[in-house]
Amino acid sequence: MTSLSVETLAADAAEPITSAGHAQLGIAVLAGIAVIVLLISKFKVHAFLALTIGSLALGAFAGAPLDKAISSFTTGLGSTVAGVGVLIALGAILGKLLADSGGADQIVDTILAKAGGRSMPWAMVLIASVIGLPLFFEVGIVLLIPVVLMVAKRGNYSLMRIGIPALAGLSVMHGLIPPHPGPLVAIDAVGANLGVTLALGVLVAIPTVIIAGPMFSKVAARWVDIPVPEKMMPRRPSEETAPADGDSDKSAARLPSFGATIATVLLPVVLMLAKALVDIVVDNPEHTVQRVFDVIGSPLIALLAAVIVGMFTLGRAAGFSKGRITATVEKSLAPIAGILLIVGAGGGFKQTLIDSGVGQMVLQISKDWSIPALLLAWLIAVVIRLATGSATVATVSAAGLVAPLAADMSTSHAALLVLAIGAGSLFFSHVNDAGFWLVKEYFGMNVGQTIKTWSVMETIISVVAGALVLLLSLVL
């Protein structure tokens, strides 16, 4: 948590808040969130601008001098981007290499060649989960939807029976598993251990994706039985990729091997999990082995290693020239500018919440109401998700509100707090969520059909994951 020399705000945060302070801060929070919601949903303002304006509004309503509110916001923005910005960039590079080299196609083709009949929905979950590890949700949808449509068409499967498992795999990865932006920001905000969060996230994700994916898809297929939309069956990404530097290499003709592709995608996950395991087994920060794994298992080094390895196992294996690899890296960074700004502004909003004393207020209220911290975090994320439509905004805002609750938590419970926030941030995607419209258009559904399938699936993920987090808190 960043410490600022803001006398008025720091004093408010450090001292017990009176009932009058509670009322003023409560109104300030509601007003700040209301500004963000109205700007995003009513006036269609970009989330970065909405979060910036909402943060300043929060400070003003809390009675803070404007220069102090600006200082809090910019400090939070800077520390958040510094903490997770490089990781988001490295994840984007790895995802672009995976898509452009045909590595994603290789994973899809190999798994689908070994699956059929009743196992196909399970294969789609596996494909989406593996590919979804390094990819942002929107990129994953664009990459996987053509595959979903082709499998459903050629195999004569129900579109929902194939599509829902793929969407569930992507969504669970996006909400619960680092190095996705939301979980990373929450980990940074509450000071959780990344390796432990990753391990517990996988533990929660597996049953969640099974219930919301293959199992729910049976019901969704009965509720919504629609044909595959022919107009939404574009060529696969590797077939659309043209050399960027004028050379004659053809990536579609040479695919990376399945084994090398899987190893590259899973490398950062393995390194981060290995660090967490060594921390538990060795439990001596001065031990040489633990110090080595603290370095190679840090998210920066783990993702950087995967990117460097991917340049050879994905890029060079697909026949990319050095210039083509450079061009691929450059193209991967442009689309994430908006994501970085939104995440950074969310961090600024979080810091404004903390410095105005809202976090302390939430801590006191939670004690008075006797609401379990994990349930409170889930509920706050749910409310912000329903209001703003953005899982990332819900995550960063909720993390800022409940960060003080993690102060006295064990390592495992701090990780579960992150997962509770992530689960709540996925609740009931509806018309104010860009992902809602993306799914609707790709699958050729109307609004009602999208709610009965996609929105219900997101709610199942949120509730099941939240329940599993609460159950784990009882045994850890």
N, C-alpha and C positions, 0 to 999 in steps of 0.2 A: 504494500500500500504506500503510495507516494506521500511524503510529509511536506506540507507547504507552510511557509511562514505567513499565514493569513490569520491575523490576530482574532478578529471577530468570529470567523468561521471555526477556527481551531478551538476557541474557547467554548463555543456552542457544542462542538462535537465531543469535547473532553468532559464537560460538566453534565450532570444529570439533567434531562430535559423536563421542564415543567409541563403541566397539562396544557397551559396556554401555548408553550413551545410546540407541543405535540400537535395542537390544532393548526398552528401556522404552518408547520412543516408538512403536515398532512395535506393541507390545501395547496401548498407549493408543489408537492409531488403530483397531485391530481391535475393541477393546472399545467405543469410541465409536460406530463404525459398527454394531456388533452390537446395541447398545442401540437405535439408531434403527430398524434393520431389525425387531427383535422388537416394538417398540412399534407400528410401522406395520402389519406383516403379522400378527402374532399377537394383539395386544391392540386393534387397530383404532384406535389413538390418532391424532388429527389430526397431520399432518406438521409443523405449526408447533410443537406441544408436543413431539413426538418429537425434532425438531432442537434445541430448547432444552435438553431433558434430556440428549440425547446430547452436546451441547457441554460441559455441566457435567461429565458423566461422563468425557469426554476429558481435560479439565483435571485432574480428580481422579486419574485413572490416570497422567497424565504427571507427577504430583507437584507440581502448581502449587497455591498457596494458593487457596482457594475464591473469595475476594474478587477475586483477580487474574483468575481464569477468568471470573467474572461481568463484570468490567470489559472483558475482551477480547470477550466475546460481545456485550455491549450496544453497544460501539463499532463492531464489525463490522456489527451489525444497523442501527444508525443511519446509517452511511456508505453501506451498500448501498441502503437505502430512499431516502436523499437522492440517490444517484446515478441510480437507475432508477425510483423510485416514481412520479415525475411523468410519466415516459415511458410507463409502464404505464397510468396513468390516462388520458393523452391518447389512447393507442391504443384503450383501451376505449370512449372517447367516440366516436371516429371509427368504430369497428366498430358501435356501436349506431345511429349515424346512418345508416350504410350499410344495416343490416338493417331498421330501422323505416321508413325513407323509401321502401323498395322499390328502392333503388339496386342491391342485390345481385340482386334479381329481374331488373332491367333488364339487367345483365351476363349473367346466365344465359340469359334469353330471346333476347337478341341473338345470342349465340354459338351457341346451339342451333338458332336459325333458319337459320344458315348451315352447320351441320354435319349429317352423316347417314352412315349406313352405317359403313364402316371408320374414318371420321374421328371418330366419336363419342367413343371413349376419349380421343383426343387433345384433343378439346374439353373433356372433363371435367377433364383435367389443367390446362388453361389456366384454366378457371373457378375451380377450387380454388386454384390458385397465386395468381391475382389477388385473389380474395376473402380468401385466407388471409394476405395481407400484413399487414392491420391487425387481424386477429381472433385471439383465443386459440383453441387447438386445439379445445377442447370446444365453444366457441361456433360455430366453423366447421362442426363435425360436425352440430350441431343445425340450422344454417342450410342445409347442403347435402344432408343425407340425404334429406329429402322430395323434393328435385329429382332425386337419384339414383334413388329408387324410382319416381318418375313417368316419368322417361326410360326406365328399364328396362321398365316396365309398358306404356306406350303405344307404345314402339318395338319391343317384343318382343325386347329384348336380354337377354343373360345378366346376371344381377345382379352377378356378380363382374367381368365385363368392363367394366361402367360404374363400379362402386363402388370397386374397387381403385385406378384412376387418380385418382379424387377424393381418396381417403384418402392416397395417396402425395403428392399436391400439398400437402395441408394439413400432413402430417407433416414434409416437407422444409422448408417455410416455418417451421414451429414450431421445428425443431432447429437450423437453419443461418442463418436470415436475421433480423437485427435489423429492426424494434424488438420482436421477441418477448422475453419476460423472460429465458429461458435464455441466449441469445447476448449480451444486454445485460449480464447479470451477469458472464459470462465475460470480455467485453471490458473491463469495469471492473476485474475482479480481476487480469488479466494486463497491463493497461495498453496494450491494442492500439488501433490506429486504427480508428474505427468505419467510416469511408468505405471504407478498404481492405478491411476485413473484409466489408463489404456487397458490394463488387465481386467479391472472390474467392468469397464465399458464393454469389452468383448463378452464377458460373462453374462451381462444383462442383455446384450444385443442378440445373442443366439436364440434364446427362447422367444424374445420379442419378435424377431423377424420371421420365425416359424409361424407364430400365431397370426401376425398381421399379413403375412405373405401367402404361402401355400394354403393354409387353413381358411383364412378369410376369402381367398380368391374363389373358393367353391361357392360361397354365399354370393359374392359380388357377381359371379358369372350368371347366377339365377336372377339376380336383381336387374342386371343390365346385360342384355344379349344383343350386341350390335356387330355388324360385319366390319372387317378390316377396311379402313378408308384408303382407297387406292391412291388418292392424290397425296397422301402423307407417307408414301413409300419411296423416299429418295435413295440415292446411291449411298453405300456405306462410306464412312469417313476416309478410309484408305483409298477408295476409288475416286474421291473428289480432290485428293491432295495433289497438287502440282508442284514440281520443283520450283523453289523460290529464287534460286541464284542462276538460273539459266543452264544448269548442267543437265545431263540426260539420264540421271538415275531415276528408276521407276520403283517407288516403294511398294506398290501393289504387287509387283512380281516377286519380291523377296520379303518374306515375313520373318521376324525374329522367331527363334524356337520357343515353344510353349514353356519349357523348363526355365529358360533364361528370363523370359518375360515375368513369370510368376515370382522367380527369385528376386528380380529387381523391384517389383511392386511391394513385396513383403519385407525387403531388406530393412527399411526404417522401422517397421513394426517389430521385427525380431530384435534389432539393436536396442530399442527403447524398452522392450519387455525384458531383455537380458540385463539391462541396467537395474531395473526394478527388482529382479530376482537376486542379483548380486548384492544389492543394498539390504535385502532381507536376510540372506544367508550369511554374508560376511559381517555386516552391521558394524563396520569400523572405518570411518571416513579417512583415516590415515593409512589404511592398508593399500598396498600397491595395486592389487587386483581391483578393488573398489574404485580407486582413483582413475584407473584406466577405463573402466566401464562408465564412470561418471562422465568421461569425455566422449567416448564413442557412442554412448547411449543418450547423449543430450540431443534434443530434437533438431538443433541446427546441424550438428555433425551427421546425425543419422540421415536426414533428408538430403544434405549436401552429398554424402556418400552415394545415396541412391541415384541422384541426378548424374553424378560423374560416371557411375557404373552404367546407368541407362544410356548415356551417350554412345557407349560401345555395344552393350547388349541389345539395345533397341535401335538407335540411330545408325551406327556403322553396320550392324547386322542387316538392316533394311537397305543397305546400299547408299546411305546418305553421305554426301561429301562433307568436308569440314564446313564449307560455306552454307550448306543446307542445314546442318545442325545449328549453326549460329543463327540462321534465319528463323528456325523453329523456336529457339530460345527467345528471340526478340518478339516473335508473334505471341508467345505465351504470356508475356508480361503486360501487354496493352489491355486485354480484357479485365484484368484484376484491379485496375486503378480504382474503379468504382467501389469494389469490395473493400479495398484497403481504406478508402476514405470513410465508408460507412462504419467499418470496424473501429477506425480511429475515433470518429465522432461519437460512437457508442462508448468508447473508453473515456472520452471527455465528459459525456453525460454521467457516466459512472462516478468519475472523480468529483463532479459538481455535487452529486448526491452525497458522497462521503464527506466532503468538506463542509457541506451545509448542515451536517449532523443527522441526516436522514437515516444513515446506517445505524447509528446509535439508537435512534427512535425505534427502528424496526426491531433491534435487539431487545429493547425494553418491552415493547408491545408483545413480542413473542413470549417473553417470560410471563407477562400478565395474563395472556390468553391461554397459556399452556399448549400452544400448537407446536408439534415437533418441527424442528428446524427444516428437515428435509421436505415435509409436507408444505410448509410455508413457502419454501423456495419454488416448489413445483407450482403452487397456486399463483404466486406472483408472475412466474413466467407464462402461465396459461392466460392470465388476464391481459398481459402486454401483447402476447401473440394474437389473441382474439382482436385486440384493438388496432394493432399496427399491421398485422398480416405478415410480418417478417420474423422468421425464427432467429436470425442473427441479432436483430434489434431486441427481441425478447430476451435472448441469452445475455447480452452485454448489460442491459438495463437491470435485469433481475440479479445478475451477479454483483452489480454495484450495490444494490439494496441489501443483499443478504451477506455480503462479504464479512461484516463483523461477527456473524454467527460462527464463522470458521475459526475464530481466534483460539478457542479452547477445545477444538475438535482433534481427534486422533487423525493420523495420516489417512486411514481407510475411510473415515467418516467425511473428511474434507473432500476426498475423491467422490464419495457418494453424493455430496452436496452439488458438485459439478454435474453429475449425471442426473440428479433430480431437476436441475435447471434445464439441462438439455432435453429431458423428457417433456417437461412442461412447454418448452418452446415449439414443440411439434403439434400441439393440440389443435384439432379442427381447422385445417386450412380452408379458407372460404374466399369470397370474391375480392377481398383486399390483398390477396397473396398472389404474386406474379406466378408462382409455381402452379397455382390452381388453373390459371388460364393457359399455361404452357401444356399441362396434361390434357385439359379439355380440347384444345385445338389439335394436338397430335393424335388423340384417340377419336376425334370426330364426335364427341359427346355434347349434349346440351348441358345447361347449368345443373338441372336436377340430377341427371345421370352422374355428373362429376361429383356432386355432393354425396350421392349414395355409394360411390366407389372410393375415389381419392380422399375425400374429406373424412369419411368414416374410417378408412385405413389409417390416416394420420392420427385420428383420435384413439384408435386401438393401440397404436405404437406408443402414444403418450401415456395412456392409462396403464398398459401392461408394464412398460419400462418403469414408470413411477412406482407401481406396486412392487416390482422386483427390487427396486432400490430400497424401499421401506423394509422389505423382508430381509435383505442383506444387512441392513443396519441393526437388526435384532441379533444377528449371529456374529458380526465382526466387532 
